[in-house]
Amino acid sequence: MIDILFDPFQYSFMVRALIVSLLVGIMCPALGAYVITRGRAFMGDALAHSVLPAMVLAFLLGFSPFIAAVPAAILLAVIMGGVARRTGISEDTSIGIIFAGMFALGLVMMSRATGITVDIEDLLLGQVLGVSSTEVVVSLGLAALVVAGLYVYHWQLVYTTFDPIGARVIGIKTGVVEYILLGLLALVIVIGIQAAGIVLVMAMLITPAATAYLIARRFVGVMLWGAAIGATSAVVGLYLSYYADLPSGPAMALVATFFFAGVALGRQFLRPRAVEDGV
């Protein structure tokens, strides 16, 4: 058993993958708690897809696509939030337009570029086993920014999430807080893309947080339980990818989904019994 646990980490690429996987597993659900409570799940998916052109451009220029994705994701988050405010169309509509347009642009760029050697599946489905030392450092830096942002703005984010009208009454600038949340979400999406890929980062952002929502009674509990479930899903998925030769991103997403299914089914079976027992 000890050999099974520690054997993968005799390789440096597995150590780097473990660090990034833990960051993804902890950061994505922690912010995902705000996302699912506000009903903003589509925003996370749209951001993940919309950074594709920036990543392709980075490949063409010869530097890390994940570094390029940071400013692109923040800029797109601001644009998505601003388009709905200025045009009067619904937020989902503006997000969908930008999401579809930017993702289509990225695919066209990949089809026309001749100097890109990366497999598109690595971008779409993630390849945490291939992260470099530089990308690990970048991920740690982004995670530190997210933690600092949550520490400073947690109560404003919670207040505007559950009582936006009351927040405005007491003087909280809800528009600014909204952009702060979008910026933090953009940073978390970039971290998650390395492990889960553009397509599956949504699973690590939403599924562990949704699982925690079924367990915890308080919002902070949702964040903590989500981080624990997400970290476990990421690490178990990493082991599956090593021993069962599975793609890392889908393996992590499947483990997270398994946890959600188990908790949801458990609630269904336990609830009638609790009623019968008078609990």
C-alpha positions in Angstrom: 0.0 0.0 0.0 2.8 2.4 0.9 4.5 1.6 -2.5 1.2 2.3 -4.3 0.9 5.7 -2.6 4.5 6.9 -3.0 5.7 5.2 -6.1 4.3 7.8 -8.5 6.1 10.6 -6.8 9.6 9.3 -7.5 9.1 11.3 -10.8 9.4 15.0 -10.7 6.6 15.5 -13.2 4.2 13.7 -10.8 5.2 15.9 -7.9 4.4 19.0 -10.1 1.2 17.4 -11.1 0.3 16.7 -7.5 0.9 20.4 -6.5 -1.3 21.7 -9.4 -4.0 19.1 -8.8 -4.3 20.1 -5.1 -4.5 23.7 -6.0 -7.2 23.0 -8.5 -9.1 20.8 -6.1 -9.0 23.4 -3.3 -9.3 26.7 -5.2 -12.0 25.8 -7.7 -14.6 24.5 -5.2 -13.9 27.3 -2.7 -14.8 29.9 -5.4 -17.4 27.6 -6.8 -19.4 28.0 -3.6 -20.0 31.6 -4.6 -20.7 30.7 -8.2 -23.4 28.1 -7.5 -25.1 30.2 -4.9 -25.3 33.1 -7.3 -26.4 30.9 -10.2 -23.3 31.8 -12.3 -22.1 28.3 -13.4 -22.4 29.2 -17.1 -19.9 32.1 -16.5 -17.2 29.7 -15.4 -17.7 27.4 -18.5 -17.8 30.4 -20.8 -14.5 31.9 -19.4 -12.8 28.5 -19.8 -13.7 28.3 -23.4 -13.2 32.0 -24.2 -9.4 32.0 -23.3 -8.6 29.6 -26.2 -7.5 32.4 -28.7 -5.1 33.8 -26.1 -3.6 30.3 -25.5 -3.2 29.7 -29.2 -1.5 33.1 -29.7 0.8 32.2 -26.8 1.8 29.0 -28.5 2.5 30.9 -31.7 4.7 33.4 -29.9 6.6 30.6 -28.0 5.6 31.1 -24.4 3.4 29.3 -21.9 -0.3 29.4 -22.9 -1.4 29.4 -19.2 0.5 32.6 -18.5 -1.2 34.3 -21.5 -4.6 33.0 -20.2 -4.4 35.0 -17.0 -4.8 38.6 -18.4 -7.1 37.2 -21.2 -9.4 35.6 -18.6 -9.6 38.7 -16.5 -10.3 40.9 -19.5 -13.0 38.6 -20.8 -14.6 38.4 -17.3 -14.9 42.2 -17.2 -16.2 42.4 -20.8 -18.8 39.7 -20.1 -20.0 41.6 -17.0 -20.0 45.0 -18.8 -21.8 43.9 -22.0 -25.0 43.0 -20.2 -24.9 46.2 -18.2 -24.4 48.5 -21.2 -26.5 46.8 -23.9 -29.6 45.8 -21.8 -29.5 42.2 -23.0 -29.6 39.4 -20.4 -26.4 38.4 -18.8 -26.7 34.8 -20.1 -27.1 36.1 -23.6 -24.1 38.3 -23.5 -22.0 35.5 -22.0 -23.2 33.1 -24.6 -22.3 35.5 -27.5 -18.8 36.1 -26.2 -18.2 32.5 -25.3 -19.3 31.2 -28.8 -17.4 33.9 -30.7 -14.1 33.6 -28.8 -14.1 29.8 -28.8 -14.8 29.8 -32.5 -12.0 32.3 -33.1 -9.6 30.0 -31.1 -10.6 27.0 -33.2 -10.1 28.9 -36.4 -6.7 30.1 -35.3 -5.7 26.6 -34.5 -6.8 25.3 -37.9 -4.8 28.1 -39.7 -1.7 28.0 -37.6 1.2 26.0 -38.8 3.6 26.4 -35.9 1.6 24.8 -33.2 2.7 21.3 -32.2 0.4 21.0 -29.2 -2.4 18.4 -29.3 -5.8 20.1 -29.1 -6.9 17.4 -26.7 -4.3 18.6 -24.2 -6.0 22.0 -24.2 -9.6 20.7 -24.1 -9.2 17.8 -21.7 -6.1 18.9 -19.7 -2.7 17.5 -19.3 -1.6 18.0 -15.7 1.2 15.5 -16.1 3.0 17.9 -18.5 3.0 21.1 -16.4 6.4 22.8 -16.1 8.1 24.2 -13.1 7.3 27.7 -14.3 3.6 26.8 -14.6 3.6 25.4 -11.1 5.1 28.7 -9.8 2.5 30.7 -11.7 -0.3 28.5 -10.3 0.9 29.0 -6.8 1.0 32.8 -7.3 -2.5 32.8 -8.8 -3.7 30.7 -5.9 -2.2 33.2 -3.4 -4.0 36.0 -5.1 -7.3 34.2 -4.9 -6.8 33.4 -1.2 -5.9 37.0 -0.5 -8.9 38.2 -2.5 -11.3 35.9 -0.7 -9.9 36.9 2.7 -10.3 40.6 2.0 -13.7 40.6 0.2 -15.3 37.5 1.7 -18.0 39.3 3.7 -18.8 41.7 0.9 -19.1 38.7 -1.5 -21.4 36.8 0.9 -23.5 39.9 1.6 -24.0 40.7 -2.0 -24.7 37.0 -2.8 -27.6 36.6 -0.3 -28.9 40.2 0.0 -27.8 42.5 -2.9 -30.4 45.1 -2.1 -29.4 45.3 1.6 -25.7 45.4 0.5 -26.4 48.5 -1.6 -28.3 50.1 1.3 -25.4 49.9 3.7 -23.0 51.3 1.1 -21.4 48.3 -0.5 -20.5 48.9 -4.1 -22.1 45.8 -5.5 -20.9 46.5 -9.1 -17.3 46.6 -7.9 -17.7 43.4 -5.8 -19.2 41.7 -8.9 -16.1 42.5 -10.9 -13.9 41.3 -8.1 -15.7 38.0 -8.1 -15.3 37.8 -11.9 -11.6 38.5 -11.6 -11.1 35.8 -9.0 -13.2 33.4 -11.0 -10.9 34.1 -14.0 -7.8 33.3 -12.0 -9.3 30.0 -10.7 -10.3 29.1 -14.2 -6.8 29.5 -15.5 -5.4 27.3 -12.6 -8.1 24.6 -13.4 -7.4 24.6 -17.1 -3.9 23.1 -16.6 -5.4 20.0 -14.8 -8.9 19.6 -16.1 -8.7 21.4 -19.5 -11.0 23.9 -21.1 -13.9 21.5 -21.4 -13.8 19.8 -17.9 -12.7 22.7 -15.7 -16.4 23.3 -15.1 -16.6 20.0 -13.3 -14.0 20.9 -10.8 -15.5 24.4 -10.3 -19.1 23.3 -9.8 -19.4 19.6 -8.8 -17.4 19.5 -5.5 -19.1 22.8 -4.4 -22.5 21.3 -5.3 -21.7 18.2 -3.3 -20.7 20.3 -0.3 -24.0 22.2 -0.7 -25.8 19.0 0.1 -23.7 18.4 3.2 -23.0 21.7 4.9 -25.5 23.9 6.8 -23.5 27.2 6.5 -21.8 28.9 3.6 -18.3 28.6 5.0 -19.0 24.9 5.5 -19.8 24.7 1.7 -16.4 26.3 0.9 -14.5 24.0 3.3 -16.3 20.8 2.4 -16.0 21.7 -1.3 -12.3 22.2 -1.0 -11.9 18.8 0.8 -14.0 17.0 -1.8 -12.3 18.8 -4.7 -8.8 18.0 -3.3 -9.7 14.4 -2.8 -11.2 14.1 -6.3 -8.1 15.7 -7.9 -5.6 13.4 -6.1 -7.7 10.3 -6.7 -8.0 11.2 -10.3 -4.3 11.8 -10.5 -3.6 8.3 -9.1 -6.1 6.8 -11.6 -4.4 8.6 -14.4 -1.0 7.1 -13.4 -2.1 3.5 -12.6 -5.0 3.0 -15.0 -3.5 5.1 -17.9 -6.5 7.4 -18.0 -6.5 11.1 -19.1 -6.1 13.2 -15.9 -8.8 15.8 -16.4 -11.6 13.3 -17.2 -10.5 11.1 -14.3 -10.7 14.0 -11.8 -14.1 15.0 -13.2 -15.5 11.5 -12.9 -14.3 11.1 -9.3 -16.0 14.4 -8.4 -19.2 13.3 -10.1 -19.0 10.0 -8.2 -18.8 11.8 -4.9 -21.8 14.0 -5.9 -23.9 10.9 -6.9 -23.0 9.2 -3.7 -24.0 12.1 -1.5 -27.2 12.8 -3.5 -28.3 9.1 -3.3 -27.4 9.0 0.4 -29.7 11.9 1.1 -32.5 10.3 -0.8 -32.2 7.0 1.2 -31.6 8.6 4.6 -34.3 11.3 4.4 -37.3 8.9 4.5 -35.7 7.0 7.4 -35.1 10.2 9.3 -38.8 11.2 8.9 -39.9 7.8 10.1 -37.7 8.0 13.1 -39.1 11.4 13.9 -35.8 13.2 13.3 
